[in-house]
Amino acid sequence: MRILLIEDDTVLGAAVRDQIAGDGHSADWVTRLDAAGDAMAGAVYDLVLLDLMLPDGRGIPFLKRLRARGDVTPVIILTALDQVSDRIEGLNAGADDYLVKPFDLAELSARIGSVARRYSGNPNPIISLGSLDIDLAARSVRRAGKPVQLTAREWALFEALLSRPGQLLSKAQLEEKLYAFDAEVESNTIEVHVSRLRKKLGAAVIETERGLGYRLGAE
């Protein structure tokens, strides 16, 4: 997934960014709401992590503006505001989840996975695909009962296809899932990862529409 992190605390922001990257997602990190608006105008995000107290304003009005214009991007609020009234205000404004600081980074990963599954239309974290058993929550794959080790980038690419079964995703769309806006992308990166996934998971697990893109197949 491509995730926008809006957080002005540099220590926490760096820790969250590294956790997201370690989970195989790409993270764009900004520290102000105006920069967040610019980022969302220029890219499509799968999830937003939103602090409520930013140098140039509060997160709740920003979230309300997103929802008012029809933006349904999932949002998880990250904040030190821990009163029940604060949580109610955040959820009523359109947040999908609310995590109070300080929080465990592993819990953040679990919350991100839960929200992502809800929006992909698959609340069940276990998927069977031919001889593959895929645990979305644990981010693990077994082939014929044997564990398969995927790198973070391989998992991110595979997860992007899993979240849209039957849908053709272009090379550009898949690159967006793998890289933050300041990262350089090699021209053959997607082809390399697809080749590795086929070797590990089965030749038919990813189908190619030449010149158009890729879609999830069946192992």
C-alpha positions as CSV (number, residue, x, y, z in Angstrom):
1,M,0.0,0.0,0.0
2,R,1.0,3.6,-0.4
3,I,0.5,5.4,2.8
4,L,0.6,9.2,3.6
5,L,1.9,9.9,7.1
6,I,1.0,13.4,8.5
7,E,3.0,13.8,11.7
8,D,5.2,16.7,12.9
9,D,7.0,14.8,15.7
10,T,10.3,13.9,14.0
11,V,11.1,11.0,16.3
12,L,7.7,9.4,16.1
13,G,7.4,10.1,12.4
14,A,10.7,8.4,11.6
15,A,9.7,5.4,13.7
16,V,6.3,5.1,12.0
17,R,7.8,5.6,8.6
18,D,10.4,2.8,9.2
19,Q,7.7,0.5,10.6
20,I,5.5,1.1,7.5
21,A,8.5,0.4,5.2
22,G,9.4,-2.7,7.1
23,D,5.9,-4.0,6.6
24,G,6.4,-3.6,2.8
25,H,4.4,-0.4,2.3
26,S,5.6,2.8,0.8
27,A,5.4,5.9,3.0
28,D,5.2,9.5,2.1
29,W,5.9,11.6,5.3
30,V,4.8,15.2,5.7
31,T,4.8,17.4,8.8
32,R,2.1,20.0,7.8
33,L,-1.4,20.0,6.5
34,D,-0.7,22.2,3.5
35,A,2.0,19.7,2.4
36,A,-0.5,16.8,3.0
37,G,-3.0,18.6,0.7
38,D,-0.4,18.9,-2.0
39,A,0.6,15.3,-1.6
40,M,-3.0,14.0,-1.9
41,A,-3.5,16.2,-5.0
42,G,-0.6,14.6,-6.7
43,A,-0.9,11.0,-5.8
44,V,-3.5,8.3,-4.9
45,Y,-3.1,6.9,-1.4
46,D,-4.5,3.7,0.1
47,L,-4.4,5.0,3.7
48,V,-3.7,8.2,5.6
49,L,-2.2,8.3,9.1
50,L,-3.3,11.7,10.6
51,D,-2.0,13.5,13.6
52,L,-4.5,15.9,15.1
53,M,-2.2,18.8,16.2
54,L,-0.1,20.1,13.3
55,P,1.9,23.3,13.1
56,D,-0.5,24.8,10.6
57,G,-3.8,23.6,12.0
58,R,-5.9,20.7,13.5
59,G,-6.4,17.4,11.8
60,I,-10.2,17.2,12.4
61,P,-11.1,20.1,10.0
62,F,-8.7,18.6,7.4
63,L,-10.4,15.2,7.7
64,K,-13.9,16.8,7.4
65,R,-12.8,18.6,4.2
66,L,-11.6,15.3,2.7
67,R,-15.0,13.6,3.5
68,A,-17.0,16.7,2.3
69,R,-15.5,16.5,-1.1
70,G,-16.2,12.8,-1.4
71,D,-12.7,11.5,-0.6
72,V,-13.1,8.0,0.9
73,T,-9.4,7.3,1.5
74,P,-9.1,5.3,4.8
75,V,-7.8,7.5,7.7
76,I,-6.3,6.3,11.0
77,I,-5.9,9.1,13.6
78,L,-2.7,9.1,15.6
79,T,-2.9,11.5,18.5
80,A,-2.1,12.2,22.2
81,L,-5.7,13.3,22.7
82,D,-7.1,10.4,24.7
83,Q,-10.5,11.6,26.0
84,V,-13.6,9.7,24.9
85,S,-15.0,12.9,23.5
86,D,-11.9,13.3,21.3
87,R,-12.3,9.8,19.9
88,I,-16.0,10.4,19.2
89,E,-15.2,13.6,17.4
90,G,-12.5,11.9,15.3
91,L,-14.7,9.0,14.3
92,N,-17.7,11.3,13.6
93,A,-15.5,13.4,11.3
94,G,-14.9,10.3,9.2
95,A,-11.9,8.5,10.7
96,D,-11.7,4.7,10.3
97,D,-9.7,4.1,13.5
98,Y,-8.2,6.0,16.3
99,L,-4.8,5.2,18.0
100,V,-3.7,7.1,21.1
101,K,0.0,8.0,21.6
102,P,2.2,6.4,22.8
103,F,1.3,3.2,21.0
104,D,3.1,0.0,20.1
105,L,4.3,0.0,16.5
106,A,3.2,-3.6,16.1
107,E,-0.3,-2.6,17.1
108,L,-0.2,0.2,14.4
109,S,0.8,-2.5,11.8
110,A,-2.2,-4.6,12.9
111,R,-4.6,-1.6,12.7
112,I,-3.3,-0.7,9.2
113,G,-3.9,-4.3,8.1
114,S,-7.4,-4.4,9.6
115,V,-8.4,-1.2,7.8
116,A,-6.9,-2.3,4.5
117,R,-8.8,-5.6,4.6
118,R,-12.1,-3.8,5.3
119,Y,-11.6,-1.5,2.3
120,S,-10.5,-4.3,0.0
121,G,-13.8,-6.1,0.6
122,N,-12.0,-9.0,2.3
123,P,-12.3,-8.9,6.1
124,N,-11.1,-12.5,6.3
125,P,-7.3,-12.3,6.7
126,I,-6.9,-15.9,5.3
127,I,-7.1,-16.4,1.5
128,S,-6.7,-19.6,-0.4
129,L,-5.4,-19.4,-4.0
130,G,-4.7,-22.8,-5.6
131,S,-2.1,-24.4,-3.4
132,L,-1.3,-21.1,-1.7
133,D,-2.6,-20.2,1.8
134,I,-2.1,-16.5,2.4
135,D,-2.5,-14.8,5.8
136,L,-3.0,-11.1,5.3
137,A,-2.7,-10.3,9.0
138,A,0.6,-12.2,9.5
139,R,1.8,-11.2,6.0
140,S,2.8,-14.8,5.3
141,V,2.3,-17.3,2.5
142,R,2.4,-21.1,2.5
143,R,2.6,-23.2,-0.7
144,A,1.4,-26.7,-0.4
145,G,1.8,-26.3,3.4
146,K,5.4,-25.1,3.2
147,P,6.2,-21.5,4.2
148,V,7.4,-19.2,1.4
149,Q,9.7,-16.2,2.3
150,L,8.9,-13.0,0.4
151,T,10.8,-9.8,0.6
152,A,9.0,-6.6,1.7
153,R,8.7,-5.4,-1.9
154,E,7.6,-8.8,-3.2
155,W,4.9,-8.9,-0.6
156,A,3.7,-5.3,-1.3
157,L,3.4,-6.2,-5.0
158,F,1.6,-9.4,-4.3
159,E,-0.7,-7.7,-1.8
160,A,-1.6,-5.0,-4.4
161,L,-2.8,-7.7,-6.8
162,L,-4.6,-9.7,-4.1
163,S,-6.6,-6.6,-3.1
164,R,-8.0,-6.3,-6.6
165,P,-8.7,-9.9,-7.9
166,G,-9.5,-10.0,-11.6
167,Q,-8.5,-6.3,-12.1
168,L,-5.7,-5.4,-14.4
169,L,-3.1,-3.1,-12.8
170,S,-0.7,-1.1,-14.9
171,K,3.0,-1.1,-14.3
172,A,2.7,2.6,-13.1
173,Q,0.0,1.6,-10.6
174,L,2.1,-1.1,-9.2
175,E,5.1,1.2,-9.0
176,E,3.0,3.6,-7.0
177,K,2.3,0.9,-4.4
178,L,6.0,0.2,-3.9
179,Y,7.7,3.5,-3.8
180,A,7.4,6.8,-1.9
181,F,7.4,10.0,-4.0
182,D,11.1,10.7,-3.4
183,A,12.3,7.2,-4.3
184,E,13.9,6.4,-7.6
185,V,12.3,3.6,-9.6
186,E,14.3,1.3,-11.9
187,S,12.6,0.8,-15.3
188,N,12.5,-3.0,-14.8
189,T,11.7,-3.2,-11.1
190,I,8.2,-4.5,-11.6
191,E,9.3,-7.2,-14.1
192,V,12.0,-8.4,-11.7
193,H,9.6,-8.7,-8.8
194,V,6.9,-10.4,-10.9
195,S,9.5,-12.9,-12.1
196,R,10.6,-13.7,-8.5
197,L,7.1,-14.1,-7.3
198,R,6.3,-16.6,-10.1
199,K,9.4,-18.6,-9.2
200,K,8.3,-18.7,-5.5
201,L,4.6,-19.0,-5.8
202,G,3.9,-20.6,-9.2
203,A,4.2,-19.5,-12.8
204,A,0.5,-18.8,-13.1
205,V,0.1,-16.7,-10.0
206,I,0.4,-13.5,-11.9
207,E,-0.9,-13.0,-15.4
208,T,0.6,-10.6,-17.9
209,E,-1.4,-8.5,-20.4
210,R,1.4,-7.5,-22.7
211,G,1.7,-3.7,-22.9
212,L,-1.2,-3.2,-20.4
213,G,-0.3,-4.6,-17.0
214,Y,-0.7,-7.5,-14.6
215,R,-3.5,-9.3,-12.8
216,L,-3.8,-12.0,-10.1
217,G,-3.9,-15.5,-11.6
218,A,-4.2,-18.9,-10.0
219,E,-1.3,-20.9,-8.7
